[in-house]
């Protein structure tokens, strides 16, 4: 059986990974709620343009709320484009 090489992170560890990479978090509770409902890896896709891969850090000033806003914008745009009643 295949053994996945990465360790499963708890919600607290996921939040800490954002903090360790330089992301500003104003409300730990809001971040935990978002991670539980949306998911770490889904949200991660919205943070790529705010992440400096060479430095392994987020661009200075990056807030978790920025990621949530991008996610919400994408959800709203998708609803308009794909689910619009003609």
N, CA, C and O atoms as a DFTB+ gen file, in Angstrom:
344 C
 N C O
     1  1       0.833      -1.176       0.000
     2  2       0.000       0.000       0.000
     3  2       0.884       1.249       0.000
     4  3       1.912       1.294       0.676
     5  1       0.474       2.251      -0.761
     6  2       1.241       3.485      -0.886
     7  2       1.170       4.287       0.405
     8  3       0.092       4.479       0.968
     9  1       2.304       4.744       0.863
    10  2       2.378       5.608       2.035
    11  2       2.578       7.044       1.564
    12  3       3.580       7.360       0.923
    13  1       1.623       7.907       1.884
    14  2       1.730       9.304       1.500
    15  2       2.856       9.923       2.302
    16  3       2.884       9.781       3.525
    17  1       3.804      10.618       1.637
    18  2       4.999      11.101       2.334
    19  2       4.776      12.278       3.287
    20  3       5.606      12.519       4.164
    21  1       3.679      13.009       3.133
    22  2       3.455      14.166       3.997
    23  2       2.569      13.803       5.176
    24  3       1.665      12.975       5.074
    25  1       2.857      14.448       6.294
    26  2       2.096      14.256       7.511
    27  2       0.784      15.041       7.436
    28  3       0.752      16.146       6.894
    29  1      -0.280      14.482       7.969
    30  2      -1.552      15.186       8.027
    31  2      -1.449      16.241       9.117
    32  3      -1.038      15.948      10.240
    33  1      -1.825      17.472       8.780
    34  2      -1.735      18.568       9.732
    35  2      -3.085      18.823      10.394
    36  3      -4.129      18.758       9.744
    37  1      -3.053      19.110      11.677
    38  2      -4.267      19.526      12.371
    39  2      -4.613      20.947      11.924
    40  3      -3.799      21.614      11.286
    41  1      -5.801      21.403      12.253
    42  2      -6.198      22.765      11.914
    43  2      -5.231      23.763      12.537
    44  3      -4.840      24.735      11.890
    45  1      -4.843      23.531      13.786
    46  2      -3.911      24.429      14.462
    47  2      -2.560      24.465      13.750
    48  3      -1.944      25.525      13.640
    49  1      -2.101      23.318      13.269
    50  2      -0.836      23.250      12.534
    51  2      -0.950      23.956      11.182
    52  3       0.010      24.574      10.721
    53  1      -2.116      23.866      10.549
    54  2      -2.329      24.545       9.282
    55  2      -2.259      26.061       9.486
    56  3      -1.629      26.770       8.702
    57  1      -2.908      26.546      10.537
    58  2      -2.857      27.975      10.855
    59  2      -1.412      28.384      11.119
    60  3      -0.955      29.420      10.637
    61  1      -0.701      27.570      11.882
    62  2       0.690      27.887      12.208
    63  2       1.563      27.904      10.959
    64  3       2.508      28.689      10.884
    65  1       1.268      27.059       9.985
    66  2       2.068      27.056       8.756
    67  2       1.896      28.370       7.998
    68  3       2.846      28.870       7.395
    69  1       0.676      28.936       8.027
    70  2       0.465      30.251       7.428
    71  2       1.275      31.310       8.172
    72  3       1.941      32.141       7.555
    73  1       1.212      31.273       9.496
    74  2       1.922      32.254      10.314
    75  2       3.432      32.130      10.100
    76  3       4.122      33.137       9.945
    77  1       3.943      30.901      10.091
    78  2       5.377      30.669       9.897
    79  2       5.862      31.189       8.546
    80  3       7.019      31.583       8.401
    81  1       4.963      31.185       7.559
    82  2       5.327      31.667       6.223
    83  2       5.118      33.173       6.085
    84  3       5.281      33.721       4.995
    85  1       4.760      33.849       7.179
    86  2       4.681      35.297       7.161
    87  2       3.316      35.898       6.901
    88  3       3.208      37.106       6.689
    89  1       2.266      35.081       6.912
    90  2       0.930      35.617       6.671
    91  2       0.386      36.227       7.959
    92  3       0.552      35.673       9.046
    93  1      -0.269      37.385       7.814
    94  2      -0.890      38.030       8.971
    95  2      -2.275      37.444       9.191
    96  3      -3.057      37.289       8.253
    97  1      -2.561      37.126      10.426
    98  2      -3.857      36.564      10.798
    99  2      -4.421      37.426      11.918
   100  3      -3.807      37.576      12.974
   101  1      -5.597      37.988      11.672
   102  2      -6.201      38.852      12.683
   103  2      -7.128      38.083      13.611
   104  3      -7.289      38.459      14.773
   105  1      -7.736      37.018      13.119
   106  2      -8.652      36.222      13.938
   107  2      -8.384      34.737      13.734
   108  3      -8.705      34.173      12.688
   109  1      -7.802      34.127      14.727
   110  2      -7.503      32.690      14.662
   111  2      -8.795      31.895      14.471
   112  3      -8.815      30.907      13.736
   113  1      -9.861      32.320      15.123
   114  2     -11.144      31.613      15.020
   115  2     -11.687      31.644      13.595
   116  3     -12.187      30.635      13.098
   117  1     -11.590      32.796      12.937
   118  2     -12.078      32.914      11.557
   119  2     -11.260      32.036      10.614
   120  3     -11.811      31.421       9.701
   121  1      -9.959      31.978      10.831
   122  2      -9.095      31.149       9.993
   123  2      -9.444      29.679      10.189
   124  3      -9.570      28.934       9.217
   125  1      -9.598      29.263      11.429
   126  2      -9.947      27.865      11.705
   127  2     -11.289      27.503      11.083
   128  3     -11.446      26.415      10.530
   129  1     -12.248      28.406      11.172
   130  2     -13.568      28.168      10.578
   131  2     -13.458      28.005       9.064
   132  3     -14.063      27.102       8.486
   133  1     -12.682      28.882       8.425
   134  2     -12.499      28.800       6.974
   135  2     -11.790      27.509       6.578
   136  3     -12.161      26.872       5.592
   137  1     -10.785      27.127       7.333
   138  2     -10.048      25.897       7.015
   139  2     -10.932      24.672       7.170
   140  3     -10.816      23.716       6.403
   141  1     -11.811      24.698       8.153
   142  2     -12.718      23.561       8.353
   143  2     -13.773      23.487       7.262
   144  3     -14.144      22.393       6.836
   145  1     -14.261      24.636       6.802
   146  2     -15.343      24.620       5.816
   147  2     -14.838      24.582       4.370
   148  3     -15.452      23.938       3.519
   149  1     -13.737      25.258       4.093
   150  2     -13.230      25.329       2.718
   151  2     -12.094      24.336       2.495
   152  3     -12.080      23.605       1.505
   153  1     -11.155      24.320       3.415
   154  2     -10.028      23.388       3.313
   155  2      -8.713      24.093       3.021
   156  3      -8.664      25.069       2.273
   157  1      -7.662      23.586       3.618
   158  2      -6.318      24.141       3.508
   159  2      -5.825      24.147       2.065
   160  3      -5.332      25.166       1.579
   161  1      -5.955      23.019       1.384
   162  2      -5.389      22.916       0.039
   163  2      -6.195      23.694      -0.993
   164  3      -5.623      24.201      -1.958
   165  1      -7.494      23.800      -0.817
   166  2      -8.294      24.608      -1.732
   167  2      -7.918      26.083      -1.577
   168  3      -7.753      26.788      -2.573
   169  1      -7.785      26.549      -0.341
   170  2      -7.409      27.941      -0.107
   171  2      -5.982      28.221      -0.547
   172  3      -5.663      29.337      -0.958
   173  1      -5.141      27.235      -0.465
   174  2      -3.743      27.417      -0.841
   175  2      -3.607      27.861      -2.300
   176  3      -2.720      28.642      -2.642
   177  1      -4.484      27.359      -3.136
   178  2      -4.458      27.741      -4.543
   179  2      -4.692      29.221      -4.772
   180  3      -4.225      29.785      -5.761
   181  1      -5.404      29.842      -3.870
   182  2      -5.686      31.273      -3.999
   183  2      -4.558      32.133      -3.437
   184  3      -4.587      33.356      -3.569
   185  1      -3.582      31.513      -2.823
   186  2      -2.485      32.276      -2.220
   187  2      -1.193      32.212      -3.034
   188  3      -0.208      32.852      -2.665
   189  1      -1.176      31.464      -4.121
   190  2       0.064      31.299      -4.881
   191  2       0.655      32.612      -5.362
   192  3       1.870      32.797      -5.288
   193  1      -0.172      33.535      -5.855
   194  2       0.356      34.798      -6.368
   195  2       0.859      35.695      -5.253
   196  3       1.541      36.683      -5.525
   197  1       0.541      35.379      -4.004
   198  2       0.999      36.170      -2.860
   199  2       2.163      35.499      -2.135
   200  3       2.576      35.951      -1.067
   201  1       2.691      34.419      -2.715
   202  2       3.739      33.626      -2.074
   203  2       5.028      33.711      -2.877
   204  3       5.028      33.499      -4.090
   205  1       6.116      34.019      -2.202
   206  2       7.438      34.056      -2.826
   207  2       8.074      32.688      -2.638
   208  3       8.564      32.363      -1.557
   209  1       8.062      31.896      -3.690
   210  2       8.549      30.521      -3.598
   211  2      10.040      30.452      -3.286
   212  3      10.485      29.519      -2.618
   213  1      10.814      31.417      -3.757
   214  2      12.256      31.422      -3.501
   215  2      12.542      31.644      -2.021
   216  3      13.424      31.003      -1.449
   217  1      11.799      32.547      -1.411
   218  2      12.011      32.870       0.010
   219  2      11.200      31.960       0.923
   220  3      11.448      31.920       2.128
   221  1      10.228      31.222       0.366
   222  2       9.329      30.368       1.149
   223  2       8.552      31.193       2.170
   224  3       8.326      30.769       3.303
   225  1       8.148      32.397       1.727
   226  2       7.392      33.315       2.582
   227  2       6.323      34.011       1.752
   228  3       6.444      34.131       0.533
   229  1       5.284      34.465       2.424
   230  2       4.290      35.282       1.761
   231  2       4.840      36.689       1.580
   232  3       5.690      37.143       2.345
   233  1       4.341      37.366       0.560
   234  2       4.721      38.749       0.299
   235  2       4.368      39.566       1.546
   236  3       3.283      39.400       2.104
   237  1       5.263      40.436       1.980
   238  2       4.972      41.229       3.180
   239  2       3.621      41.946       3.075
   240  3       3.291      42.530       2.042
   241  1       2.862      41.891       4.148
   242  2       1.546      42.522       4.192
   243  2       0.400      41.609       3.802
   244  3      -0.754      42.036       3.826
   245  1       0.687      40.356       3.440
   246  2      -0.365      39.429       3.058
   247  2      -1.184      39.043       4.277
   248  3      -0.641      38.604       5.291
   249  1      -2.500      39.210       4.170
   250  2      -3.433      38.841       5.230
   251  2      -4.245      37.638       4.797
   252  3      -4.478      37.434       3.605
   253  1      -4.673      36.846       5.756
   254  2      -5.531      35.702       5.449
   255  2      -6.831      36.185       4.807
   256  3      -7.400      35.504       3.953
   257  1      -7.290      37.345       5.219
   258  2      -8.519      37.894       4.653
   259  2      -8.389      38.125       3.145
   260  3      -9.377      38.030       2.417
   261  1      -7.172      38.427       2.673
   262  2      -6.938      38.591       1.234
   263  2      -7.244      37.289       0.492
   264  3      -7.828      37.306      -0.592
   265  1      -6.850      36.178       1.077
   266  2      -7.081      34.869       0.468
   267  2      -8.579      34.564       0.448
   268  3      -9.105      34.074      -0.551
   269  1      -9.253      34.855       1.546
   270  2     -10.694      34.616       1.621
   271  2     -11.435      35.489       0.607
   272  3     -12.382      35.026      -0.030
   273  1     -11.019      36.732       0.452
   274  2     -11.655      37.622      -0.524
   275  2     -11.490      37.093      -1.950
   276  3     -12.429      37.143      -2.745
   277  1     -10.314      36.593      -2.269
   278  2     -10.088      36.001      -3.596
   279  2     -10.981      34.772      -3.797
   280  3     -11.571      34.591      -4.862
   281  1     -11.072      33.941      -2.774
   282  2     -11.912      32.744      -2.837
   283  2     -13.379      33.138      -3.063
   284  3     -14.054      32.572      -3.922
   285  1     -13.858      34.104      -2.291
   286  2     -15.250      34.540      -2.415
   287  2     -15.526      35.157      -3.784
   288  3     -16.578      34.919      -4.376
   289  1     -14.582      35.946      -4.282
   290  2     -14.732      36.528      -5.613
   291  2     -14.847      35.421      -6.663
   292  3     -15.700      35.486      -7.547
   293  1     -14.001      34.426      -6.562
   294  2     -14.026      33.312      -7.508
   295  2     -15.348      32.561      -7.442
   296  3     -15.893      32.168      -8.473
   297  1     -15.859      32.364      -6.244
   298  2     -17.146      31.677      -6.089
   299  2     -18.274      32.474      -6.732
   300  3     -19.127      31.913      -7.420
   301  1     -18.272      33.784      -6.504
   302  2     -19.310      34.636      -7.081
   303  2     -19.202      34.696      -8.601
   304  3     -20.215      34.640      -9.298
   305  1     -17.986      34.808      -9.116
   306  2     -17.783      34.843     -10.558
   307  2     -18.210      33.525     -11.202
   308  3     -18.854      33.523     -12.251
   309  1     -17.858      32.430     -10.586
   310  2     -18.250      31.120     -11.107
   311  2     -19.758      30.990     -11.130
   312  3     -20.321      30.453     -12.084
   313  1     -20.418      31.475     -10.093
   314  2     -21.888      31.415     -10.057
   315  2     -22.498      32.227     -11.197
   316  3     -23.483      31.806     -11.804
   317  1     -21.925      33.369     -11.483
   318  2     -22.435      34.202     -12.581
   319  2     -22.193      33.573     -13.939
   320  3     -23.063      33.610     -14.809
   321  1     -21.024      32.998     -14.124
   322  2     -20.654      32.459     -15.424
   323  2     -21.304      31.108     -15.700
   324  3     -21.822      30.881     -16.793
   325  1     -21.279      30.217     -14.721
   326  2     -21.703      28.848     -14.972
   327  2     -23.134      28.531     -14.567
   328  3     -23.709      27.555     -15.048
   329  1     -23.712      29.330     -13.699
   330  2     -25.038      28.983     -13.191
   331  2     -26.083      30.044     -13.489
   332  3     -27.152      30.066     -12.880
   333  1     -25.772      30.907     -14.411
   334  2     -26.707      31.966     -14.760
   335  2     -27.880      31.382     -15.530
   336  3     -27.692      30.601     -16.462
   337  1     -29.079      31.759     -15.143
   338  2     -30.274      31.319     -15.889
   339  2     -30.471      32.246     -17.072
   340  3     -30.537      33.465     -16.917
   341  1     -30.562      31.676     -18.219
   342  2     -30.726      32.473     -19.441
   343  2     -32.179      32.771     -19.685
   344  3     -32.518      33.432     -20.668
